[in-house]
Amino acid sequence: MANQLLCQLDSTDPDTLVSALMADSEDQSNAGLSRLQMWRDADRAGRVWILFDVHDRAKAEDWLQRAVADTHGRRAGVTSSAAHFLRTA
């Protein structure tokens, strides 16, 4: 079964957040993640959603820990986030 990772990020600076996520592509790839889609929430101006295909869950979990401190951290203005690993039904 395919696994995906859906991340929801709230930011005071969503433009910087999107740029940071795009610039993090190599680290995402090294963590076994392939970015499938990124959205800006239609109802919450500072909310960004990103969907990844997960090839290695352990590496993806390590990336999440690093990303919270770096990519999703202070430089991107992230105020809250949630991450969910999903399986195709």
MDTraj code that builds the backbone (N, CA, C; nanometers):
import mdtraj as md
import numpy as np

residues = "MET ALA ASN GLN LEU LEU CYS GLN LEU ASP SER THR ASP PRO ASP THR LEU VAL SER ALA LEU MET ALA ASP SER GLU ASP GLN SER ASN ALA GLY LEU SER ARG LEU GLN MET TRP ARG ASP ALA ASP ARG ALA GLY ARG VAL TRP ILE LEU PHE ASP VAL HIS ASP ARG ALA LYS ALA GLU ASP TRP LEU GLN ARG ALA VAL ALA ASP THR HIS GLY ARG ARG ALA GLY VAL THR SER SER ALA ALA HIS PHE LEU ARG THR ALA".split()
xyz = np.array([
    [0.0827, -0.1182, 0.0000],
    [0.0000, 0.0000, 0.0000],
    [0.0877, 0.1254, 0.0000],
    [0.0413, 0.2242, -0.0684],
    [0.1135, 0.3509, -0.0740],
    [0.0940, 0.4280, 0.0557],
    [0.1986, 0.4979, 0.0950],
    [0.1920, 0.5844, 0.2130],
    [0.2141, 0.7284, 0.1706],
    [0.1400, 0.8172, 0.2325],
    [0.1565, 0.9596, 0.2090],
    [0.1732, 1.0301, 0.3435],
    [0.2260, 1.1508, 0.3350],
    [0.2399, 1.2377, 0.4506],
    [0.1715, 1.3687, 0.4162],
    [0.0732, 1.4066, 0.4957],
    [0.0020, 1.5325, 0.4767],
    [0.0387, 1.6252, 0.5919],
    [0.0968, 1.7410, 0.5577],
    [0.1374, 1.8388, 0.6581],
    [0.0532, 1.9640, 0.6441],
    [0.0092, 2.0156, 0.7567],
    [-0.0650, 2.1415, 0.7628],
    [0.0180, 2.2375, 0.8457],
    [0.0487, 2.3537, 0.7873],
    [0.1363, 2.4507, 0.8517],
    [0.0688, 2.5868, 0.8555],
    [0.0650, 2.6479, 0.9714],
    [0.0143, 2.7839, 0.9866],
    [0.1340, 2.8762, 1.0022],
    [0.1351, 2.9854, 0.9264],
    [0.2507, 3.0742, 0.9251],
    [0.2074, 3.2204, 0.9225],
    [0.2884, 3.3034, 0.9846],
    [0.2680, 3.4482, 0.9767],
    [0.3227, 3.5024, 0.8447],
    [0.4009, 3.4201, 0.7721],
    [0.4615, 3.4602, 0.6451],
    [0.4549, 3.3432, 0.5468],
    [0.3363, 3.3149, 0.4916],
    [0.3209, 3.1977, 0.4062],
    [0.4070, 3.2008, 0.2796],
    [0.4378, 3.3189, 0.2268],
    [0.5244, 3.3255, 0.1087],
    [0.6635, 3.2719, 0.1401],
    [0.7174, 3.3120, 0.2550],
    [0.8484, 3.2622, 0.2968],
    [0.8416, 3.1130, 0.3258],
    [0.7335, 3.0670, 0.3849],
    [0.7163, 2.9247, 0.4128],
    [0.7183, 2.8441, 0.2837],
    [0.6415, 2.8849, 0.1843],
    [0.6375, 2.8130, 0.0565],
    [0.7764, 2.8116, -0.0069],
    [0.8455, 2.9244, -0.0042],
    [0.9817, 2.9310, -0.0592],
    [1.0757, 2.8364, 0.0155],
    [1.0644, 2.8322, 0.1477],
    [1.1495, 2.7440, 0.2279],
    [1.1223, 2.5978, 0.1962],
    [0.9967, 2.5618, 0.1799],
    [0.9622, 2.4237, 0.1457],
    [1.0150, 2.3857, 0.0074],
    [1.0067, 2.4770, -0.0863],
    [1.0582, 2.4508, -0.2207],
    [1.2112, 2.4375, -0.2183],
    [1.2777, 2.5218, -0.1405],
    [1.4235, 2.5182, -0.1311],
    [1.4726, 2.3932, -0.0579],
    [1.3847, 2.3275, 0.0155],
    [1.4188, 2.2090, 0.0941],
    [1.4027, 2.0792, 0.0140],
    [1.3845, 2.0894, -0.1151],
    [1.3553, 1.9718, -0.1987],
    [1.4596, 1.8613, -0.1871],
    [1.5867, 1.8976, -0.1857],
    [1.6917, 1.7950, -0.1789],
    [1.6850, 1.7184, -0.0472],
    [1.6670, 1.7904, 0.0643],
    [1.6564, 1.7240, 0.1938],
    [1.5317, 1.6354, 0.1997],
    [1.4221, 1.6833, 0.1411],
    [1.2998, 1.6030, 0.1360],
    [1.3257, 1.4733, 0.0581],
    [1.3913, 1.4847, -0.0551],
    [1.4223, 1.3671, -0.1368],
    [1.5125, 1.2697, -0.0615],
    [1.6140, 1.3228, 0.0073],
    [1.7042, 1.2374, 0.0855],
    [1.6313, 1.1677, 0.1998],
    [1.5184, 1.2237, 0.2411],
    [1.4374, 1.1643, 0.3482],
    [1.3319, 1.0683, 0.2931],
    [1.3425, 1.0352, 0.1647],
    [1.2470, 0.9407, 0.1064],
    [1.1114, 1.0013, 0.0783],
    [1.1062, 1.1326, 0.0592],
    [0.9800, 1.2020, 0.0325],
    [0.9787, 1.2575, -0.1096],
    [0.8659, 1.2426, -0.1754],
    [0.8429, 1.3064, -0.3051],
    [0.7238, 1.3993, -0.2888],
    [0.7463, 1.5286, -0.3133],
    [0.6372, 1.6255, -0.2995],
    [0.5372, 1.6036, -0.4117],
    [0.4120, 1.5815, -0.3759],
    [0.3061, 1.5598, -0.4739],
    [0.2279, 1.6868, -0.5033],
    [0.1996, 1.7641, -0.3976],
    [0.1160, 1.8838, -0.4148],
    [0.1330, 1.9750, -0.2951],
    [0.1186, 2.1044, -0.3201],
    [0.1168, 2.2029, -0.2132],
    [-0.0009, 2.2964, -0.2392],
    [-0.0732, 2.3300, -0.1331],
    [-0.1888, 2.4182, -0.1457],
    [-0.1808, 2.5293, -0.0427],
    [-0.2428, 2.6421, -0.0736],
    [-0.2712, 2.7469, 0.0247],
    [-0.4193, 2.7313, 0.0598],
    [-0.4482, 2.7343, 0.1863],
    [-0.5856, 2.7164, 0.2324],
    [-0.6730, 2.8295, 0.1783],
    [-0.7893, 2.7953, 0.1255],
    [-0.8807, 2.8940, 0.0680],
    [-0.9476, 2.9808, 0.1746],
    [-0.9526, 2.9312, 0.2987],
    [-1.0238, 3.0029, 0.4046],
    [-0.9343, 3.0613, 0.5131],
    [-0.8090, 3.0186, 0.5191],
    [-0.7159, 3.0685, 0.6217],
    [-0.5902, 3.1174, 0.5517],
    [-0.5707, 3.2465, 0.5502],
    [-0.4649, 3.3101, 0.4714],
    [-0.3250, 3.2574, 0.5027],
    [-0.2960, 3.2231, 0.6252],
    [-0.1618, 3.1798, 0.6618],
    [-0.1399, 3.0306, 0.6608],
    [-0.2374, 2.9527, 0.6143],
    [-0.2273, 2.8064, 0.6210],
    [-0.1820, 2.7489, 0.4870],
    [-0.0841, 2.6586, 0.4962],
    [-0.0312, 2.5882, 0.3797],
    [-0.0424, 2.4386, 0.4069],
    [-0.0819, 2.3643, 0.3054],
    [-0.0891, 2.2179, 0.3113],
    [0.0119, 2.1630, 0.2117],
    [0.0788, 2.0538, 0.2478],
    [0.1718, 1.9891, 0.1556],
    [0.1561, 1.8383, 0.1680],
    [0.1507, 1.7721, 0.0523],
    [0.1324, 1.6274, 0.0460],
    [0.2563, 1.5644, -0.0153],
    [0.3089, 1.4634, 0.0530],
    [0.4257, 1.3898, 0.0053],
    [0.3914, 1.2432, -0.0147],
    [0.4569, 1.1804, -0.1100],
    [0.4609, 1.0355, -0.1192],
    [0.5765, 0.9918, -0.0306],
    [0.5572, 0.8904, 0.0520],
    [0.6573, 0.8458, 0.1490],
    [0.7166, 0.7136, 0.1032],
    [0.8489, 0.7125, 0.0848],
    [0.9192, 0.5912, 0.0436],
    [0.9897, 0.5239, 0.1607],
    [1.0159, 0.5994, 0.2681],
    [1.0848, 0.5468, 0.3863],
    [1.0333, 0.6233, 0.5081],
    [0.9421, 0.5602, 0.5816],
    [0.8767, 0.6314, 0.6921],
    [0.9751, 0.6763, 0.7996],
    [1.0723, 0.5935, 0.8339],
    [1.1683, 0.6305, 0.9389],
    [1.2454, 0.7567, 0.8987],
    [1.2897, 0.7626, 0.7748],
    [1.3599, 0.8819, 0.7274],
    [1.2661, 1.0021, 0.7242],
    [1.1422, 0.9803, 0.6863],
    [1.0436, 1.0888, 0.6821],
    [1.0182, 1.1437, 0.8224],
    [1.0098, 1.0559, 0.9210],
    [0.9901, 1.1007, 1.0592],
    [1.1103, 1.1823, 1.1070],
    [1.2314, 1.1389, 1.0698],
    [1.3515, 1.2168, 1.1047],
    [1.3473, 1.3539, 1.0378],
    [1.3043, 1.3590, 0.9107],
    [1.2944, 1.4863, 0.8393],
    [1.1958, 1.5799, 0.9101],
    [1.0834, 1.5241, 0.9547],
    [0.9851, 1.6071, 1.0252],
    [1.0466, 1.6732, 1.1482],
    [1.1257, 1.5982, 1.2234],
    [1.1892, 1.6545, 1.3431],
    [1.2850, 1.7670, 1.3051],
    [1.3640, 1.7464, 1.2007],
    [1.4569, 1.8510, 1.1551],
    [1.3804, 1.9704, 1.0994],
    [1.2754, 1.9442, 1.0227],
    [1.2004, 2.0514, 0.9570],
    [1.1315, 2.1417, 1.0578],
    [1.0839, 2.0856, 1.1669],
    [1.0191, 2.1673, 1.2699],
    [1.1182, 2.2705, 1.3235],
    [1.2442, 2.2306, 1.3367],
    [1.3465, 2.3216, 1.3891],
    [1.4036, 2.4139, 1.2819],
    [1.3928, 2.3747, 1.1557],
    [1.4597, 2.4500, 1.0490],
    [1.3581, 2.5051, 0.9487],
    [1.3202, 2.4259, 0.8505],
    [1.2325, 2.4709, 0.7424],
    [1.1013, 2.5267, 0.7944],
    [1.0397, 2.4572, 0.8886],
    [0.9108, 2.4998, 0.9429],
    [0.9281, 2.5921, 1.0619],
    [1.0490, 2.6263, 1.0934],
    [1.0781, 2.7008, 1.2152],
    [1.0630, 2.8508, 1.2030],
    [1.1417, 2.9204, 1.2824],
    [1.1295, 3.0656, 1.2952],
    [1.1429, 3.1396, 1.1629],
    [1.2342, 3.0970, 1.0753],
    [1.2551, 3.1735, 0.9516],
    [1.1333, 3.1720, 0.8608],
    [1.0480, 3.0728, 0.8746],
    [0.9272, 3.0643, 0.7924],
    [0.8036, 3.1131, 0.8671],
    [0.8201, 3.1579, 0.9907],
    [0.7088, 3.2132, 1.0667],
    [0.6017, 3.1124, 1.1048],
    [0.6373, 2.9847, 1.1140],
    [0.5381, 2.8816, 1.1470],
    [0.4971, 2.8947, 1.2930],
    [0.3667, 2.9047, 1.3146],
    [0.3133, 2.9176, 1.4495],
    [0.2531, 2.7869, 1.5009],
    [0.2107, 2.6995, 1.4091],
    [0.1619, 2.5668, 1.4477],
    [0.1660, 2.4771, 1.3251],
    [0.1686, 2.3467, 1.3525],
    [0.1722, 2.2509, 1.2419],
    [0.1158, 2.1173, 1.2878],
    [0.0779, 2.0375, 1.1901],
    [0.0324, 1.9010, 1.2155],
    [0.0772, 1.8153, 1.0979],
    [0.1144, 1.6921, 1.1282],
    [0.1582, 1.5993, 1.0236],
    [0.0861, 1.4669, 1.0435],
    [0.0406, 1.4101, 0.9326],
    [-0.0353, 1.2853, 0.9375],
    [0.0171, 1.1901, 0.8315],
    [0.0561, 1.0693, 0.8737],
    [0.0908, 0.9643, 0.7775],
    [-0.0377, 0.8927, 0.7397],
    [-0.0580, 0.8737, 0.6114],
    [-0.1824, 0.8161, 0.5590],
    [-0.1506, 0.6989, 0.4686],
    [-0.2433, 0.6047, 0.4606],
    [-0.2361, 0.4917, 0.3668],
    [-0.3555, 0.5010, 0.2729],
    [-0.3323, 0.4625, 0.1499],
    [-0.4415, 0.4577, 0.0546],
    [-0.5447, 0.3557, 0.1009],
    [-0.6694, 0.3925, 0.0990],
    [-0.7776, 0.3042, 0.1472],
    [-0.8084, 0.1960, 0.0459],
])
top = md.Topology()
chain = top.add_chain()
for i, resn in enumerate(residues, 1):
    res = top.add_residue(resn, chain, resSeq=i)
    for name in ("N", "CA", "C"):
        top.add_atom(name, md.element.get_by_symbol(name[0]), res)
traj = md.Trajectory(xyz[None], top)
